[in-house]
Amino acid sequence: MTASRRSDGDALAGGGVNHVVRVGSTVRRPAGPWSRTVQALLDHLGEAGFAGAPRGHGFDAEGREVLDFVPGRVAGYPLPDHVRSDAALRAVAVMLRAYHDATVGFVPAADARWYFPAREPAEVICHGDVAPYNCVFRDERPVAFIDFDTAHPGPRVWDLAYAAYRFVPLTDPGNEDFTLPVGEQVRRLRLLADAYGLDDGGRAALADTARHRLEHLVRHMRGQAEAGSAAFAEHVTAGHDALYLTDAAHIARHTAAFTQALSRTAPQR
């Protein structure tokens, strides 16, 4: 994780919505109504033996959430080559599957609150934002997910679809962050699904779900901007919402090819 020095600790680079600082071996971040539920989830993950997430340590005197600092680096755009590799793609899928499996036994408190409402079928606790900027790499290998603020109950494919968008990636040719020919997107999408161990129902739904996930993101972004969030307003002003909708249209145009390639009976490329 990268950092710049501030008086209250080292400011950590990330998704640009929260001000997060490192203090010694911990990370301090603004707390929200969902933070106690996230802390309970992180406790559960540790007890379940999942090593790919920080442990929670409650709240500090300023009311900030306290978490382990996970050594390593997160990736910004344009993505470095090691994040774009097939090996990284497989490893992210394997780590996401292990995370999902570890959440199956999590029982939230009766008054648990989440950043996003639960989605049905609530098979697992989705991370909600699996992307290079929320994935810590060491020695060019992904070792942990961070920033669980957007965690919420939902179907496995909802989380995997966004990971596919970010890591395959399923982007329009006009997106300069990381673009591949459709044939390569098809191949890498199959690679991700196979490494995750996605079932037939998930494979049939994955491409459509990626499109719906981007449309959901745009609605959320615009809603937050209209509600007064400076960070989301900045994203909208920068045209991020239009970029996501362009990528969603790209996925829609190629859904049939993506879905056919994901079928277990389709030959691997």
MILUM-663336 format. One line per 3 residues: their letters; for each residue x, y, z of N, C-alpha, C. Coordinates in nm, 3 decimals, decimal comma. Example, Ala and Ser with C-alpha at 12.3 -4.5 7.8 and 13.67 -1.06 7.14 Angstrom:
<nodes>
AS	1,319 -0,569 0,780 1,230 -0,450 0,780 1,320 -0,330 0,780  1,285 -0,225 0,708 1,367 -0,106 0,714 1,290 0,003 0,787;
</nodes>
This chain:
<nodes>
MTA	0,084 -0,118 0,000 0,000 0,000 0,000 0,089 0,124 0,000  0,055 0,224 -0,078 0,134 0,345 -0,086 0,085 0,445 0,016  0,174 0,536 0,058 0,138 0,630 0,163 0,209 0,763 0,143;
SRR	0,146 0,871 0,191 0,209 1,002 0,196 0,195 1,054 0,338  0,295 1,130 0,385 0,302 1,168 0,525 0,204 1,279 0,559  0,131 1,262 0,670 0,044 1,365 0,726 0,067 1,369 0,876;
SDG	0,019 1,475 0,941 0,043 1,490 1,084 -0,026 1,382 1,166  -0,135 1,327 1,118 -0,209 1,227 1,195 -0,176 1,086 1,150  -0,072 1,068 1,073 -0,033 0,937 1,025 0,001 0,944 0,878;
DAL	0,020 0,829 0,818 0,051 0,820 0,675 -0,078 0,800 0,598  -0,109 0,896 0,509 -0,230 0,884 0,428 -0,211 0,777 0,324  -0,305 0,686 0,313 -0,295 0,573 0,221 -0,375 0,601 0,095;
AGG	-0,314 0,571 -0,018 -0,384 0,587 -0,146 -0,487 0,478 -0,162  -0,601 0,511 -0,225 -0,706 0,411 -0,244 -0,808 0,458 -0,344  -0,935 0,425 -0,317 -1,040 0,453 -0,412 -1,085 0,596 -0,418;
GVN	-1,039 0,681 -0,326 -1,068 0,823 -0,334 -1,196 0,866 -0,267  -1,261 0,781 -0,189 -1,385 0,818 -0,120 -1,359 0,849 0,026  -1,271 0,773 0,093 -1,242 0,792 0,236 -1,099 0,838 0,257;
HVV	-1,080 0,915 0,365 -0,944 0,952 0,407 -0,896 0,846 0,505  -0,797 0,768 0,463 -0,748 0,655 0,541 -0,602 0,679 0,574  -0,564 0,658 0,700 -0,426 0,681 0,741 -0,371 0,557 0,809;
RVG	-0,238 0,542 0,799 -0,168 0,438 0,871 -0,109 0,497 0,998  -0,132 0,430 1,110 -0,072 0,468 1,238 -0,004 0,343 1,292  0,129 0,337 1,280 0,202 0,219 1,323 0,161 0,098 1,242;
STV	0,120 -0,007 1,311 0,081 -0,131 1,244 -0,069 -0,136 1,216  -0,138 -0,022 1,230 -0,282 -0,019 1,209 -0,319 0,083 1,103  -0,441 0,069 1,053 -0,502 0,163 0,961 -0,623 0,225 1,031;
RRP	-0,639 0,355 1,018 -0,756 0,424 1,074 -0,837 0,482 0,959  -0,968 0,456 0,963 -1,055 0,503 0,855 -1,186 0,550 0,914  -1,256 0,644 0,846 -1,383 0,692 0,898 -1,482 0,578 0,917;
AGP	-1,553 0,581 1,028 -1,654 0,477 1,056 -1,789 0,519 1,000  -1,867 0,419 0,963 -2,004 0,442 0,918 -2,099 0,354 0,996  -2,228 0,366 0,971 -2,326 0,284 1,042 -2,303 0,134 1,025;
WSR	-2,233 0,096 0,919 -2,207 -0,045 0,888 -2,078 -0,098 0,950  -1,999 -0,012 1,012 -1,863 -0,049 1,053 -1,861 -0,159 1,159  -1,954 -0,157 1,253 -1,955 -0,262 1,356 -1,985 -0,398 1,293;
TVQ	-2,070 -0,400 1,194 -2,098 -0,526 1,125 -1,975 -0,573 1,049  -1,903 -0,481 0,985 -1,781 -0,517 0,914 -1,676 -0,570 1,011  -1,664 -0,506 1,128 -1,568 -0,555 1,229 -1,603 -0,698 1,271;
ALL	-1,731 -0,724 1,289 -1,773 -0,860 1,326 -1,741 -0,959 1,215  -1,761 -0,916 1,091 -1,729 -1,002 0,977 -1,580 -1,032 0,974  -1,495 -0,933 0,994 -1,351 -0,955 0,993 -1,308 -1,047 1,106;
DHL	-1,371 -1,033 1,222 -1,343 -1,127 1,332 -1,376 -1,269 1,290  -1,491 -1,285 1,226 -1,533 -1,418 1,180 -1,433 -1,475 1,079  -1,387 -1,392 0,986 -1,293 -1,440 0,885 -1,165 -1,490 0,951;
GEA	-1,117 -1,417 1,051 -0,997 -1,462 1,121 -1,019 -1,595 1,190  -1,134 -1,610 1,255 -1,165 -1,735 1,325 -1,184 -1,850 1,226  -1,230 -1,817 1,105 -1,250 -1,921 1,003 -1,121 -1,958 0,932;
GFA	-1,012 -1,888 0,964 -0,883 -1,920 0,905 -0,855 -1,853 0,772  -0,936 -1,755 0,733 -0,911 -1,683 0,608 -0,808 -1,574 0,634  -0,693 -1,586 0,570 -0,581 -1,494 0,595 -0,579 -1,374 0,502;
GAP	-0,669 -1,370 0,405 -0,664 -1,265 0,304 -0,744 -1,142 0,336  -0,751 -1,104 0,464 -0,822 -0,983 0,505 -0,759 -0,931 0,633  -0,766 -0,801 0,657 -0,715 -0,747 0,784 -0,805 -0,788 0,900;
RGH	-0,751 -0,787 1,019 -0,832 -0,806 1,139 -0,879 -0,669 1,188  -0,996 -0,666 1,250 -1,048 -0,543 1,305 -1,010 -0,527 1,451  -0,992 -0,402 1,495 -0,953 -0,374 1,634 -1,041 -0,265 1,694;
GFD	-1,167 -0,264 1,656 -1,260 -0,170 1,717 -1,244 -0,029 1,664  -1,254 0,069 1,756 -1,256 0,210 1,717 -1,164 0,288 1,809  -1,103 0,394 1,754 -1,013 0,473 1,836 -1,087 0,587 1,905;
AEG	-1,012 0,671 1,978 -1,073 0,778 2,055 -1,143 0,881 1,967  -1,106 0,887 1,840 -1,169 0,980 1,746 -1,288 0,917 1,674  -1,320 0,792 1,711 -1,432 0,723 1,650 -1,401 0,658 1,516;
REV	-1,273 0,656 1,480 -1,234 0,592 1,354 -1,223 0,441 1,371  -1,253 0,370 1,265 -1,237 0,225 1,265 -1,088 0,192 1,263  -1,048 0,092 1,342 -0,907 0,052 1,352 -0,893 -0,089 1,293;
LDF	-0,800 -0,103 1,197 -0,778 -0,229 1,128 -0,629 -0,257 1,119  -0,593 -0,384 1,097 -0,454 -0,416 1,068 -0,408 -0,345 0,942  -0,283 -0,300 0,941 -0,219 -0,259 0,817 -0,165 -0,384 0,749;
VPG	-0,201 -0,405 0,623 -0,155 -0,521 0,547 -0,040 -0,477 0,458  0,082 -0,524 0,485 0,197 -0,481 0,405 0,183 -0,525 0,260  0,232 -0,441 0,171 0,226 -0,470 0,029 0,187 -0,345 -0,048;
RVA	0,144 -0,365 -0,170 0,105 -0,252 -0,255 -0,028 -0,282 -0,322  -0,112 -0,178 -0,332 -0,233 -0,187 -0,413 -0,204 -0,121 -0,547  -0,281 -0,155 -0,647 -0,252 -0,108 -0,783 -0,347 0,003 -0,823;
GYP	-0,291 0,106 -0,882 -0,371 0,210 -0,945 -0,370 0,193 -1,096  -0,442 0,283 -1,163 -0,447 0,279 -1,309 -0,352 0,382 -1,367  -0,280 0,347 -1,475 -0,284 0,220 -1,550 -0,221 0,107 -1,470;
LPD	-0,278 -0,012 -1,483 -0,236 -0,125 -1,402 -0,097 -0,174 -1,444  -0,014 -0,209 -1,346 0,116 -0,269 -1,379 0,098 -0,408 -1,439  0,200 -0,453 -1,510 0,190 -0,580 -1,582 0,158 -0,698 -1,491;
HVR	0,213 -0,701 -1,369 0,190 -0,818 -1,284 0,045 -0,830 -1,241  -0,027 -0,718 -1,234 -0,169 -0,722 -1,199 -0,251 -0,770 -1,319  -0,200 -0,749 -1,439 -0,271 -0,786 -1,561 -0,243 -0,929 -1,604;
SDA	-0,162 -1,002 -1,531 -0,120 -1,136 -1,574 -0,228 -1,241 -1,551  -0,219 -1,352 -1,623 -0,309 -1,465 -1,600 -0,292 -1,520 -1,460  -0,167 -1,523 -1,411 -0,142 -1,576 -1,277 -0,214 -1,494 -1,171;
ALR	-0,212 -1,362 -1,184 -0,282 -1,277 -1,089 -0,432 -1,298 -1,098  -0,484 -1,312 -1,220 -0,627 -1,333 -1,239 -0,673 -1,461 -1,169  -0,599 -1,569 -1,189 -0,633 -1,695 -1,123 -0,626 -1,681 -0,971;
AVA	-0,521 -1,617 -0,923 -0,503 -1,605 -0,779 -0,613 -1,521 -0,714  -0,656 -1,416 -0,780 -0,767 -1,335 -0,729 -0,894 -1,419 -0,720  -0,920 -1,499 -0,825 -1,039 -1,583 -0,825 -1,035 -1,685 -0,712;
VML	-0,919 -1,746 -0,691 -0,905 -1,845 -0,583 -0,923 -1,778 -0,447  -0,867 -1,659 -0,430 -0,879 -1,589 -0,302 -1,024 -1,544 -0,278  -1,091 -1,501 -0,383 -1,231 -1,461 -0,368 -1,318 -1,580 -0,333;
RAY	-1,291 -1,697 -0,394 -1,368 -1,817 -0,359 -1,345 -1,853 -0,212  -1,219 -1,846 -0,166 -1,190 -1,877 -0,027 -1,258 -1,778 0,068  -1,259 -1,652 0,029 -1,329 -1,551 0,110 -1,478 -1,582 0,117;
HDA	-1,540 -1,604 0,004 -1,683 -1,634 0,002 -1,715 -1,756 0,089  -1,637 -1,862 0,072 -1,662 -1,984 0,149 -1,649 -1,958 0,298  -1,554 -1,871 0,337 -1,534 -1,841 0,479 -1,650 -1,761 0,538;
TVG	-1,726 -1,690 0,453 -1,837 -1,608 0,505 -1,966 -1,686 0,523  -1,971 -1,808 0,470 -2,098 -1,882 0,471 -2,152 -1,900 0,613  -2,065 -1,921 0,710 -2,110 -1,942 0,847 -2,127 -1,815 0,929;
FVP	-2,110 -1,699 0,867 -2,121 -1,574 0,942 -2,267 -1,543 0,970  -2,297 -1,519 1,098 -2,433 -1,482 1,139 -2,429 -1,339 1,191  -2,477 -1,242 1,115 -2,473 -1,103 1,161 -2,569 -1,081 1,277;
AAD	-2,542 -0,976 1,353 -2,630 -0,940 1,464 -2,769 -0,905 1,412  -2,867 -0,916 1,499 -3,005 -0,887 1,459 -3,021 -0,745 1,408  -2,941 -0,653 1,462 -2,951 -0,513 1,420 -2,839 -0,474 1,324;
ARW	-2,780 -0,572 1,256 -2,668 -0,546 1,165 -2,710 -0,449 1,055  -2,618 -0,359 1,023 -2,641 -0,265 0,913 -2,531 -0,285 0,810  -2,568 -0,266 0,684 -2,474 -0,282 0,574 -2,474 -0,156 0,488;
YFP	-2,364 -0,132 0,418 -2,355 -0,018 0,326 -2,459 -0,031 0,216  -2,466 -0,150 0,155 -2,567 -0,180 0,055 -2,666 -0,279 0,115  -2,793 -0,272 0,077 -2,888 -0,371 0,126 -2,855 -0,510 0,073;
ARE	-2,900 -0,611 0,144 -2,877 -0,749 0,100 -2,945 -0,773 -0,034  -2,882 -0,859 -0,114 -2,938 -0,900 -0,242 -2,968 -1,050 -0,235  -3,076 -1,090 -0,293 -3,113 -1,231 -0,295 -3,068 -1,298 -0,424;
PAE	-3,026 -1,423 -0,417 -3,013 -1,506 -0,296 -2,888 -1,468 -0,217  -2,902 -1,453 -0,087 -2,791 -1,412 -0,001 -2,705 -1,534 0,033  -2,627 -1,578 -0,065 -2,547 -1,701 -0,050 -2,424 -1,679 0,037;
VIC	-2,366 -1,560 0,026 -2,240 -1,530 0,095 -2,245 -1,383 0,137  -2,136 -1,335 0,201 -2,120 -1,192 0,223 -2,029 -1,140 0,113  -2,084 -1,065 0,021 -2,005 -1,008 -0,087 -1,910 -0,903 -0,030;
HGD	-1,792 -0,893 -0,087 -1,701 -0,784 -0,053 -1,757 -0,652 -0,103  -1,809 -0,654 -0,225 -1,876 -0,536 -0,279 -1,791 -0,448 -0,368  -1,658 -0,464 -0,365 -1,572 -0,377 -0,447 -1,438 -0,447 -0,471;
VAP	-1,443 -0,566 -0,527 -1,321 -0,641 -0,555 -1,257 -0,582 -0,680  -1,145 -0,514 -0,660 -1,077 -0,441 -0,767 -0,930 -0,429 -0,733  -0,845 -0,398 -0,829 -0,703 -0,386 -0,800 -0,671 -0,288 -0,688;
YNC	-0,748 -0,179 -0,678 -0,721 -0,080 -0,573 -0,762 -0,128 -0,434  -0,830 -0,240 -0,426 -0,867 -0,300 -0,297 -0,804 -0,438 -0,279  -0,696 -0,462 -0,351 -0,627 -0,590 -0,344 -0,479 -0,563 -0,317;
VFR	-0,426 -0,620 -0,209 -0,286 -0,600 -0,173 -0,201 -0,707 -0,241  -0,095 -0,662 -0,306 -0,001 -0,752 -0,373 0,133 -0,750 -0,299  0,193 -0,868 -0,286 0,330 -0,881 -0,238 0,404 -0,976 -0,332;
DER	0,525 -0,939 -0,369 0,601 -1,021 -0,464 0,519 -1,051 -0,589  0,440 -0,949 -0,629 0,360 -0,954 -0,752 0,249 -1,059 -0,746  0,206 -1,095 -0,624 0,096 -1,191 -0,607 -0,008 -1,130 -0,514;
PVA	-0,137 -1,147 -0,543 -0,239 -1,096 -0,453 -0,243 -1,175 -0,323  -0,245 -1,103 -0,210 -0,243 -1,171 -0,080 -0,361 -1,134 0,009  -0,430 -1,026 -0,020 -0,540 -0,985 0,069 -0,632 -0,886 0,000;
FID	-0,758 -0,890 0,039 -0,853 -0,786 0,004 -0,859 -0,687 0,120  -0,881 -0,560 0,089 -0,900 -0,457 0,191 -1,027 -0,379 0,159  -1,060 -0,285 0,248 -1,176 -0,196 0,233 -1,306 -0,276 0,218;
FDT	-1,353 -0,327 0,331 -1,475 -0,407 0,334 -1,600 -0,323 0,363  -1,590 -0,191 0,350 -1,704 -0,105 0,379 -1,830 -0,145 0,304  -1,815 -0,184 0,179 -1,932 -0,214 0,096 -1,977 -0,360 0,105;
AHP	-1,925 -0,435 0,202 -1,968 -0,574 0,220 -2,118 -0,580 0,247  -2,181 -0,684 0,194 -2,325 -0,703 0,214 -2,362 -0,844 0,168  -2,469 -0,901 0,225 -2,513 -1,033 0,180 -2,558 -1,030 0,034;
GPR	-2,523 -1,137 -0,039 -2,564 -1,142 -0,178 -2,520 -1,270 -0,245  -2,549 -1,285 -0,374 -2,508 -1,405 -0,448 -2,360 -1,397 -0,485  -2,297 -1,512 -0,494 -2,156 -1,518 -0,530 -2,129 -1,445 -0,662;
VWD	-2,216 -1,465 -0,759 -2,191 -1,412 -0,892 -2,194 -1,259 -0,893  -2,263 -1,198 -0,800 -2,268 -1,051 -0,793 -2,129 -0,995 -0,765  -2,057 -1,059 -0,674 -1,921 -1,017 -0,641 -1,823 -1,055 -0,751;
LAY	-1,835 -1,177 -0,802 -1,743 -1,224 -0,905 -1,757 -1,143 -1,033  -1,877 -1,098 -1,063 -1,899 -1,021 -1,186 -1,823 -0,888 -1,183  -1,819 -0,824 -1,066 -1,745 -0,698 -1,059 -1,595 -0,725 -1,063;
AAY	-1,551 -0,833 -0,999 -1,410 -0,872 -1,010 -1,374 -0,898 -1,156  -1,465 -0,960 -1,231 -1,441 -0,985 -1,373 -1,427 -0,853 -1,448  -1,516 -0,759 -1,419 -1,508 -0,629 -1,486 -1,373 -0,564 -1,462;
RFV	-1,323 -0,571 -1,340 -1,201 -0,500 -1,304 -1,074 -0,576 -1,343  -1,074 -0,708 -1,332 -0,951 -0,783 -1,351 -0,937 -0,848 -1,488  -1,050 -0,879 -1,557 -1,033 -0,943 -1,689 -0,963 -0,850 -1,787;
PLT	-1,002 -0,724 -1,808 -1,124 -0,658 -1,767 -1,226 -0,659 -1,881  -1,352 -0,636 -1,846 -1,459 -0,636 -1,946 -1,488 -0,492 -1,989  -1,390 -0,429 -2,052 -1,400 -0,287 -2,085 -1,413 -0,264 -2,235;
DPG	-1,476 -0,153 -2,267 -1,492 -0,109 -2,405 -1,355 -0,069 -2,462  -1,335 -0,083 -2,594 -1,207 -0,044 -2,653 -1,168 0,102 -2,627  -1,265 0,187 -2,598 -1,236 0,327 -2,570 -1,188 0,353 -2,429;
NED	-1,193 0,253 -2,342 -1,147 0,268 -2,204 -0,995 0,250 -2,203  -0,923 0,356 -2,169 -0,777 0,353 -2,179 -0,710 0,286 -2,060  -0,785 0,252 -1,954 -0,723 0,196 -1,834 -0,657 0,061 -1,862;
FTL	-0,728 -0,024 -1,934 -0,675 -0,159 -1,961 -0,771 -0,226 -2,058  -0,736 -0,227 -2,184 -0,825 -0,279 -2,287 -0,763 -0,400 -2,355  -0,845 -0,501 -2,378 -0,804 -0,622 -2,449 -0,901 -0,647 -2,563;
PVG	-0,857 -0,715 -2,669 -0,951 -0,759 -2,772 -1,057 -0,850 -2,709  -1,174 -0,854 -2,771 -1,284 -0,934 -2,716 -1,243 -1,080 -2,700  -1,165 -1,132 -2,795 -1,122 -1,270 -2,784 -1,041 -1,296 -2,658;
EQV	-0,957 -1,202 -2,621 -0,879 -1,215 -2,498 -0,968 -1,199 -2,375  -1,065 -1,110 -2,382 -1,159 -1,097 -2,272 -1,235 -1,227 -2,251  -1,276 -1,289 -2,359 -1,346 -1,417 -2,352 -1,258 -1,522 -2,283;
RRL	-1,133 -1,530 -2,326 -1,042 -1,630 -2,270 -1,019 -1,606 -2,121  -0,993 -1,482 -2,083 -0,962 -1,451 -1,944 -1,086 -1,462 -1,854  -1,204 -1,434 -1,909 -1,327 -1,452 -1,831 -1,347 -1,599 -1,798;
RLL	-1,322 -1,687 -1,894 -1,331 -1,832 -1,869 -1,227 -1,873 -1,765  -1,108 -1,816 -1,774 -1,001 -1,846 -1,679 -1,044 -1,809 -1,537  -1,104 -1,692 -1,522 -1,151 -1,647 -1,391 -1,258 -1,739 -1,335;
ADA	-1,357 -1,772 -1,417 -1,467 -1,857 -1,372 -1,418 -1,996 -1,334  -1,325 -2,051 -1,414 -1,272 -2,184 -1,384 -1,192 -2,183 -1,253  -1,110 -2,080 -1,234 -1,028 -2,073 -1,113 -1,115 -2,055 -0,989;
YGL	-1,225 -1,983 -1,003 -1,318 -1,966 -0,891 -1,395 -2,095 -0,863  -1,420 -2,175 -0,967 -1,504 -2,293 -0,952 -1,651 -2,256 -0,961  -1,683 -2,165 -1,051 -1,820 -2,115 -1,064 -1,911 -2,224 -1,119;
DDG	-2,031 -2,233 -1,062 -2,125 -2,336 -1,105 -2,195 -2,295 -1,234  -2,276 -2,387 -1,288 -2,338 -2,363 -1,418 -2,432 -2,243 -1,415  -2,509 -2,228 -1,307 -2,600 -2,115 -1,298 -2,525 -1,983 -1,297;
GRA	-2,415 -1,979 -1,224 -2,334 -1,858 -1,219 -2,273 -1,827 -1,354  -2,229 -1,930 -1,426 -2,168 -1,909 -1,558 -2,271 -1,851 -1,656  -2,393 -1,899 -1,648 -2,498 -1,848 -1,737 -2,532 -1,703 -1,707;
ALA	-2,513 -1,662 -1,582 -2,555 -1,527 -1,539 -2,441 -1,426 -1,533  -2,317 -1,471 -1,543 -2,203 -1,384 -1,511 -2,196 -1,259 -1,598  -2,207 -1,273 -1,728 -2,193 -1,156 -1,816 -2,305 -1,056 -1,793;
DTA	-2,429 -1,104 -1,789 -2,542 -1,015 -1,762 -2,526 -0,947 -1,625  -2,478 -1,022 -1,527 -2,462 -0,967 -1,393 -2,356 -0,858 -1,393  -2,250 -0,873 -1,470 -2,148 -0,769 -1,479 -2,208 -0,639 -1,533;
RHR	-2,293 -0,651 -1,632 -2,360 -0,531 -1,685 -2,450 -0,468 -1,580  -2,532 -0,550 -1,514 -2,621 -0,497 -1,410 -2,542 -0,434 -1,295  -2,428 -0,494 -1,265 -2,344 -0,442 -1,155 -2,293 -0,302 -1,189;
LEH	-2,255 -0,277 -1,314 -2,209 -0,145 -1,354 -2,324 -0,044 -1,354  -2,440 -0,087 -1,397 -2,556 0,003 -1,394 -2,593 0,038 -1,250  -2,582 -0,059 -1,160 -2,605 -0,035 -1,017 -2,503 0,067 -0,964;
LVR	-2,377 0,052 -1,004 -2,272 0,144 -0,961 -2,303 0,287 -1,005  -2,347 0,303 -1,128 -2,378 0,436 -1,179 -2,495 0,498 -1,102  -2,599 0,420 -1,076 -2,712 0,473 -0,998 -2,666 0,516 -0,859;
HMR	-2,582 0,434 -0,797 -2,531 0,468 -0,664 -2,446 0,594 -0,669  -2,356 0,600 -0,764 -2,266 0,715 -0,776 -2,344 0,845 -0,794  -2,439 0,842 -0,886 -2,518 0,963 -0,911 -2,604 0,999 -0,791;
GQA	-2,661 0,897 -0,725 -2,743 0,923 -0,607 -2,662 0,986 -0,495  -2,540 0,934 -0,473 -2,454 0,989 -0,369 -2,411 1,132 -0,403  -2,383 1,157 -0,530 -2,345 1,292 -0,572 -2,461 1,389 -0,549;
EAG	-2,581 1,348 -0,583 -2,697 1,434 -0,563 -2,726 1,458 -0,415  -2,686 1,360 -0,331 -2,708 1,373 -0,187 -2,601 1,458 -0,119  -2,501 1,503 -0,195 -2,402 1,594 -0,139 -2,264 1,537 -0,117;
SAA	-2,237 1,414 -0,163 -2,104 1,355 -0,146 -2,006 1,423 -0,243  -1,906 1,491 -0,187 -1,809 1,560 -0,271 -1,727 1,461 -0,353  -1,691 1,346 -0,292 -1,609 1,249 -0,363 -1,683 1,192 -0,484;
FAE	-1,809 1,153 -0,464 -1,884 1,098 -0,576 -1,918 1,205 -0,679  -1,941 1,328 -0,634 -1,966 1,437 -0,728 -1,845 1,460 -0,818  -1,727 1,446 -0,759 -1,604 1,460 -0,836 -1,593 1,350 -0,941;
HVT	-1,632 1,227 -0,902 -1,628 1,116 -0,997 -1,723 1,140 -1,115  -1,842 1,191 -1,084 -1,939 1,218 -1,190 -1,889 1,329 -1,280  -1,835 1,435 -1,221 -1,780 1,546 -1,300 -1,669 1,498 -1,392;
AGH	-1,591 1,400 -1,344 -1,481 1,346 -1,424 -1,530 1,251 -1,533  -1,659 1,219 -1,533 -1,714 1,133 -1,638 -1,706 0,985 -1,610  -1,683 0,947 -1,484 -1,673 0,804 -1,452 -1,804 0,731 -1,481;
DAL	-1,916 0,798 -1,455 -2,045 0,733 -1,478 -2,064 0,701 -1,626  -2,026 0,793 -1,713 -2,038 0,769 -1,857 -1,946 0,656 -1,901  -1,826 0,650 -1,844 -1,733 0,543 -1,877 -1,792 0,407 -1,839;
YLT	-1,850 0,397 -1,719 -1,907 0,271 -1,676 -2,024 0,230 -1,765  -2,105 0,325 -1,807 -2,218 0,291 -1,893 -2,170 0,247 -2,031  -2,062 0,307 -2,079 -2,003 0,263 -2,206 -1,951 0,120 -2,194;
DAA	-1,887 0,089 -2,081 -1,840 -0,048 -2,060 -1,957 -0,145 -2,045  -2,065 -0,100 -1,980 -2,183 -0,186 -1,967 -2,242 -0,217 -2,105  -2,244 -0,119 -2,193 -2,295 -0,141 -2,329 -2,204 -0,237 -2,405;
HIA	-2,074 -0,229 -2,383 -1,980 -0,323 -2,444 -2,011 -0,465 -2,399  -2,034 -0,483 -2,269 -2,066 -0,617 -2,217 -2,196 -0,667 -2,280  -2,296 -0,578 -2,292 -2,424 -0,617 -2,351 -2,406 -0,664 -2,495;
RHT	-2,320 -0,595 -2,571 -2,299 -0,634 -2,711 -2,236 -0,771 -2,724  -2,157 -0,811 -2,624 -2,081 -0,935 -2,635 -2,125 -1,041 -2,534  -2,242 -1,022 -2,474 -2,289 -1,116 -2,373 -2,298 -1,258 -2,427;
AAF	-2,347 -1,274 -2,549 -2,363 -1,409 -2,604 -2,227 -1,479 -2,615  -2,125 -1,407 -2,661 -1,992 -1,467 -2,674 -1,932 -1,499 -2,537  -1,951 -1,408 -2,443 -1,899 -1,432 -2,308 -1,967 -1,555 -2,247;
TQA	-2,098 -1,561 -2,259 -2,174 -1,670 -2,196 -2,143 -1,804 -2,261  -2,132 -1,805 -2,392 -2,099 -1,929 -2,462 -1,962 -1,981 -2,417  -1,866 -1,892 -2,405 -1,732 -1,932 -2,364 -1,728 -1,986 -2,222;
LSR	-1,821 -1,939 -2,138 -1,823 -1,981 -1,998 -1,883 -2,119 -1,979  -1,956 -2,168 -2,079 -2,018 -2,299 -2,067 -1,911 -2,405 -2,048  -1,937 -2,500 -1,958 -1,839 -2,606 -1,933 -1,817 -2,695 -2,055;
TAP	-1,912 -2,694 -2,148 -1,899 -2,776 -2,268 -1,823 -2,704 -2,379  -1,799 -2,574 -2,362 -1,726 -2,499 -2,463 -1,578 -2,533 -2,454  -1,509 -2,548 -2,567 -1,365 -2,578 -2,562 -1,288 -2,460 -2,503;
QR	-1,187 -2,489 -2,421 -1,104 -2,384 -2,365 -1,012 -2,331 -2,472  -0,987 -2,197 -2,466 -0,907 -2,131 -2,570 -0,766 -2,105 -2,518;
</nodes>
